Amino acid sequence: MITFQFSRRPGQGTPSGFDLGDIEITGPSRSARSAGQLPDQGMMIFPSLALLLDQLRRPLASGKGSVVFYGVDSSFKARFSVVKGSVTVSDDAGEIGRVAAPDFVAALLAATDGFTAEELVRIPEADPARADLVDAVADFRELAR
């Protein structure tokens, strides 16, 4: 099982689509997280999440390929490899876990839905980062069908 957690850092003033936040990916082997690292690996969380969803869509749809994801304005990095119906997640320290592609899609969507339900309401509707994330979620959701 792979799980994701996305968070927006508190204390940034009026919420914006370019606020800093963090990603944590947990698997059976271990976790990778942007929070608490030196140097700081926090990222612009809304564009980062949109980028992650957009990058993963093609290899997941085709059933093959790999993505090296970097958080926007961050040194946080994770690798996703799609092969024969499974997804392997790793970082520079090694494998985080491997899961069936449908379970991976479901886990990523569940975490994304939880994050957007709580955080998007705080971002102005005219904010371009908000619109990008809304579009990326809608496009990624097609994989679950």
Backbone bond lengths (Angstrom), bond angles and torsions (degrees), N, CA, C in turn:
res aa  C-N    CA-C-N  psi(-1)  N-CA   C-N-CA  omega(-1)  CA-C   N-CA-C  phi
1 M - - - 1.459 - - 1.526 109.58 -
2 I 1.289 115.95 137.90 1.466 123.98 175.33 1.520 106.49 -117.95
3 T 1.328 116.97 135.76 1.462 120.70 173.84 1.523 108.92 -126.83
4 F 1.315 113.69 155.47 1.459 121.97 178.30 1.511 108.49 -124.34
5 Q 1.325 115.07 148.94 1.454 120.44 170.80 1.522 107.23 -138.81
6 F 1.322 115.05 130.96 1.457 122.16 178.54 1.519 108.04 -119.24
7 S 1.320 116.59 138.75 1.458 119.30 -179.63 1.525 110.50 -144.84
8 R 1.313 114.19 149.11 1.463 122.53 174.27 1.520 106.74 -100.80
9 R 1.302 116.77 132.40 1.466 120.31 -178.95 1.527 110.29 -71.52
10 P 1.320 116.37 138.10 1.475 119.92 179.83 1.531 111.26 -76.41
11 G 1.339 114.71 167.72 1.462 121.19 172.15 1.508 115.28 74.00
12 Q 1.330 117.59 31.12 1.459 120.39 -178.92 1.523 112.85 -105.24
13 G 1.299 116.43 11.94 1.459 119.35 -179.67 1.515 110.61 81.68
14 T 1.320 115.71 -152.26 1.456 121.20 -179.44 1.535 109.08 -59.69
15 P 1.338 117.60 125.89 1.464 119.96 -177.65 1.529 112.59 -58.64
16 S 1.317 114.22 142.30 1.455 122.76 -179.53 1.514 108.57 -141.66
17 G 1.298 116.90 155.72 1.454 121.68 176.73 1.511 113.51 -66.16
18 F 1.321 117.16 -8.28 1.458 120.86 -179.19 1.524 111.95 -109.36
19 D 1.340 116.79 17.29 1.460 121.28 177.58 1.524 110.89 -64.75
20 L 1.326 114.56 153.85 1.456 120.06 177.17 1.516 110.52 -79.81
21 G 1.301 114.58 150.82 1.453 120.85 177.21 1.511 109.98 -160.71
22 D 1.317 115.02 -171.41 1.457 120.26 -174.09 1.517 111.65 -138.63
23 I 1.326 114.06 157.53 1.455 123.85 175.88 1.521 107.90 -123.15
24 E 1.331 114.98 139.36 1.463 120.69 170.44 1.520 107.54 -130.72
25 I 1.328 115.67 130.12 1.454 122.71 177.34 1.525 106.83 -117.79
26 T 1.328 116.36 123.55 1.455 120.85 -177.30 1.519 109.27 -121.31
27 G 1.306 114.93 134.20 1.457 121.49 176.95 1.503 110.27 -133.05
28 P 1.323 117.22 -176.41 1.461 119.88 -179.08 1.527 112.79 -66.46
29 S 1.315 117.03 -25.27 1.465 119.93 -177.80 1.524 112.61 -83.41
30 R 1.344 115.97 -42.63 1.462 120.85 -175.99 1.515 110.06 -179.17
31 S 1.320 117.17 -172.02 1.465 123.21 179.23 1.521 110.54 -122.69
32 A 1.316 114.45 154.67 1.466 122.14 169.94 1.511 106.12 -127.33
33 R 1.321 116.30 133.52 1.471 119.49 -178.24 1.515 109.67 -143.26
34 S 1.324 114.04 149.99 1.463 119.37 177.19 1.526 111.04 -86.00
35 A 1.322 118.14 -26.82 1.471 121.61 -177.41 1.526 110.80 -72.15
36 G 1.315 115.03 142.88 1.454 121.29 173.44 1.509 115.62 77.23
37 Q 1.303 118.02 15.42 1.467 121.43 -179.29 1.525 110.65 -96.28
38 L 1.312 114.57 153.75 1.466 121.22 173.65 1.516 108.05 -121.44
39 P 1.314 120.22 120.58 1.463 124.82 -3.09 1.534 111.11 -68.13
40 D 1.296 114.90 164.83 1.463 121.99 -178.82 1.529 109.78 -55.90
41 Q 1.329 116.58 132.34 1.457 121.39 179.39 1.530 112.47 -112.98
42 G 1.339 116.27 16.80 1.457 119.30 174.98 1.517 109.41 -58.13
43 M 1.314 115.76 154.71 1.462 120.42 -174.96 1.518 110.41 -138.83
44 M 1.320 116.22 164.52 1.463 119.81 170.47 1.527 105.12 -69.51
45 I 1.326 116.15 101.58 1.456 121.38 -165.39 1.531 113.63 -68.04
46 F 1.307 119.39 -37.67 1.468 119.84 -178.21 1.534 111.77 -67.96
47 P 1.339 119.56 -50.60 1.470 118.44 175.90 1.528 112.53 -65.37
48 S 1.331 117.45 -31.56 1.467 120.19 179.45 1.520 111.36 -65.55
49 L 1.315 116.70 -43.80 1.453 120.19 179.62 1.530 110.57 -66.17
50 A 1.317 117.39 -40.84 1.469 120.51 176.49 1.535 110.17 -61.12
51 L 1.312 116.86 -43.26 1.465 121.64 178.84 1.527 111.00 -62.46
52 L 1.318 117.42 -45.19 1.461 121.39 179.55 1.530 110.57 -58.19
53 L 1.309 117.26 -48.67 1.462 121.13 -179.94 1.527 111.08 -62.53
54 D 1.322 116.96 -44.40 1.464 120.87 -179.58 1.529 111.62 -64.30
55 Q 1.324 117.72 -41.66 1.457 120.93 -178.60 1.528 111.99 -67.86
56 L 1.317 117.37 -35.89 1.456 120.58 -176.30 1.528 113.53 -80.26
57 R 1.299 117.19 -19.66 1.459 120.86 -173.96 1.532 112.72 -58.66
58 R 1.313 118.86 -48.30 1.475 121.33 -176.11 1.530 112.32 -65.13
59 P 1.345 120.16 -52.19 1.470 117.20 179.87 1.529 113.27 -63.42
60 L 1.316 117.60 -34.23 1.461 119.35 177.98 1.529 111.16 -68.07
61 A 1.321 117.09 -39.92 1.464 120.73 179.72 1.524 111.50 -67.45
62 S 1.324 117.13 -37.21 1.469 120.63 -177.97 1.528 112.53 -87.05
63 G 1.326 117.12 -15.91 1.463 120.58 -179.72 1.508 114.03 81.76
64 K 1.335 116.72 10.41 1.462 119.53 178.45 1.520 110.01 -159.04
65 G 1.324 114.63 152.71 1.450 120.35 177.31 1.514 111.63 126.86
66 S 1.305 114.74 174.08 1.462 119.02 179.75 1.516 110.34 -142.73
67 V 1.320 113.75 156.91 1.460 122.45 -178.55 1.515 107.76 -136.59
68 V 1.317 115.72 134.38 1.460 120.61 167.49 1.517 105.27 -107.42
69 F 1.322 115.29 112.42 1.461 122.03 -176.82 1.519 109.24 -96.87
70 Y 1.322 116.30 131.26 1.466 123.71 170.77 1.520 107.25 -117.68
71 G 1.331 117.03 129.95 1.453 120.23 174.32 1.516 110.15 -60.56
72 V 1.332 117.18 145.18 1.457 121.96 -178.72 1.524 109.39 -65.94
73 D 1.331 115.04 123.89 1.468 123.21 -178.77 1.524 110.77 62.52
74 S 1.332 116.46 41.29 1.460 121.95 -175.79 1.524 109.52 -150.03
75 S 1.318 115.92 159.47 1.457 120.31 172.98 1.523 111.63 -98.24
76 F 1.340 118.12 4.75 1.463 120.84 176.88 1.523 108.77 -65.13
77 K 1.347 115.10 132.61 1.459 120.23 -176.28 1.525 109.60 -138.72
78 A 1.330 116.32 141.17 1.463 122.52 173.21 1.521 108.07 -143.63
79 R 1.337 114.83 146.43 1.465 120.90 178.53 1.526 109.53 -109.88
80 F 1.318 115.53 139.27 1.456 122.65 178.52 1.520 107.46 -127.65
81 S 1.327 116.32 121.46 1.467 121.27 178.92 1.518 109.03 -119.45
82 V 1.332 115.16 126.85 1.460 121.65 179.92 1.528 107.47 -108.60
83 V 1.340 115.69 119.55 1.457 121.72 -179.95 1.518 108.74 -145.23
84 K 1.334 116.12 127.88 1.468 122.21 173.04 1.522 113.99 46.84
85 G 1.321 116.61 48.15 1.456 120.64 173.84 1.512 116.06 81.46
86 S 1.331 117.48 8.30 1.465 118.97 176.69 1.527 110.20 -131.05
87 V 1.318 114.30 159.20 1.461 121.41 179.43 1.521 107.90 -121.62
88 T 1.323 116.16 128.31 1.458 122.10 174.81 1.519 107.52 -107.71
89 V 1.326 116.15 130.88 1.463 122.59 179.81 1.517 107.48 -113.53
90 S 1.337 116.10 133.26 1.462 120.43 179.54 1.525 109.63 -149.60
91 D 1.321 114.31 170.54 1.456 121.20 171.57 1.518 106.89 -140.54
92 D 1.324 117.71 -167.63 1.459 120.26 -176.93 1.529 113.19 -62.20
93 A 1.320 117.33 -23.76 1.463 121.10 -179.25 1.525 112.27 -85.29
94 G 1.341 118.32 -9.21 1.457 120.67 178.00 1.512 113.21 128.59
95 E 1.328 114.20 -167.19 1.464 120.62 -176.46 1.515 111.77 -71.81
96 I 1.325 115.20 135.55 1.464 122.73 174.92 1.523 108.83 -93.75
97 G 1.330 116.28 -39.05 1.452 120.11 177.51 1.506 112.20 171.08
98 R 1.330 114.02 170.09 1.462 122.21 178.14 1.520 107.72 -133.39
99 V 1.326 116.08 139.88 1.463 120.79 -176.09 1.524 109.11 -149.75
100 A 1.324 116.34 155.30 1.465 120.69 174.69 1.529 109.12 -60.89
101 A 1.328 115.77 141.77 1.471 120.39 -176.35 1.526 113.07 -54.87
102 P 1.347 120.33 -44.32 1.473 118.47 179.11 1.536 112.65 -61.80
103 D 1.322 116.99 -36.13 1.466 120.28 178.01 1.528 110.82 -68.94
104 F 1.330 116.44 -36.74 1.458 121.41 176.74 1.522 110.53 -62.58
105 V 1.333 116.74 -48.22 1.468 121.55 179.55 1.523 109.84 -59.56
106 A 1.330 116.76 -45.04 1.468 120.66 -179.24 1.524 111.01 -62.84
107 A 1.329 117.96 -42.14 1.468 121.44 -179.28 1.525 111.01 -66.11
108 L 1.323 116.46 -42.85 1.466 120.07 179.93 1.527 110.82 -66.76
109 L 1.311 117.37 -40.93 1.469 120.30 177.80 1.524 111.88 -66.07
110 A 1.321 117.34 -40.58 1.469 120.09 179.69 1.527 110.64 -61.57
111 A 1.319 117.08 -44.79 1.467 120.41 179.57 1.523 110.90 -67.40
112 T 1.315 116.62 -40.08 1.464 121.03 178.76 1.519 110.68 -64.39
113 D 1.326 116.76 -44.56 1.459 120.47 179.63 1.526 111.27 -62.61
114 G 1.329 117.03 -40.96 1.461 120.21 177.96 1.515 111.82 -63.05
115 F 1.325 116.42 -43.68 1.458 121.22 -179.88 1.530 111.30 -66.36
116 T 1.325 117.05 -47.51 1.463 119.01 -176.76 1.531 111.34 -68.48
117 A 1.320 117.69 -34.72 1.468 119.78 178.42 1.528 111.16 -61.70
118 E 1.312 116.30 -35.25 1.464 120.20 -178.40 1.521 113.23 -86.86
119 E 1.316 117.64 -37.24 1.465 120.93 -169.79 1.529 116.11 -102.00
120 L 1.325 118.62 -31.72 1.469 118.80 -176.27 1.518 112.93 -65.62
121 V 1.320 117.85 -28.77 1.467 119.86 179.92 1.531 111.39 -63.75
122 R 1.313 117.47 -20.42 1.474 121.89 -179.42 1.519 112.87 -86.39
123 I 1.324 116.96 -13.98 1.462 121.69 -175.73 1.525 108.81 -96.43
124 P 1.340 117.83 132.12 1.472 119.71 179.76 1.533 111.90 -56.84
125 E 1.318 115.62 142.46 1.462 120.10 -178.04 1.524 112.95 -60.98
126 A 1.315 117.66 -28.24 1.464 120.92 -179.20 1.530 112.80 -81.55
127 D 1.319 117.99 -4.22 1.465 121.56 -178.36 1.536 109.44 -68.44
128 P 1.355 118.11 124.48 1.466 119.97 -177.10 1.531 113.54 -63.17
129 A 1.312 118.41 -31.96 1.465 120.23 178.95 1.526 110.77 -67.05
130 R 1.307 116.19 -34.10 1.468 120.62 176.96 1.530 109.47 -63.75
131 A 1.316 116.33 -49.14 1.466 120.89 -179.03 1.530 111.17 -60.54
132 D 1.323 117.27 -41.65 1.470 120.58 178.65 1.517 111.16 -61.34
133 L 1.324 117.09 -42.80 1.461 120.37 -179.50 1.526 111.01 -68.02
134 V 1.303 117.58 -43.24 1.471 120.81 178.40 1.531 109.70 -58.01
135 D 1.341 117.32 -45.12 1.466 121.33 179.11 1.528 111.51 -64.81
136 A 1.327 117.13 -43.12 1.465 120.98 -179.42 1.525 111.21 -63.12
137 V 1.328 117.41 -40.86 1.468 121.16 178.30 1.527 109.92 -63.99
138 A 1.310 117.53 -44.89 1.471 120.79 179.98 1.527 111.00 -61.06
139 D 1.330 117.29 -44.04 1.464 121.04 179.46 1.533 110.92 -66.04
140 F 1.324 117.58 -42.33 1.465 121.70 -179.13 1.525 110.76 -67.05
141 R 1.310 116.85 -34.92 1.456 121.58 -178.52 1.545 111.67 -59.54
142 E 1.309 116.68 -27.09 1.470 121.36 177.61 1.521 111.66 -58.86
143 L 1.336 117.68 -28.70 1.467 121.20 179.14 1.525 112.01 -66.36
144 A 1.302 116.10 -27.18 1.461 120.65 -176.91 1.531 111.70 -79.97
145 R 1.292 117.02 -10.26 1.477 120.24 -177.19 1.495 111.94 -88.47
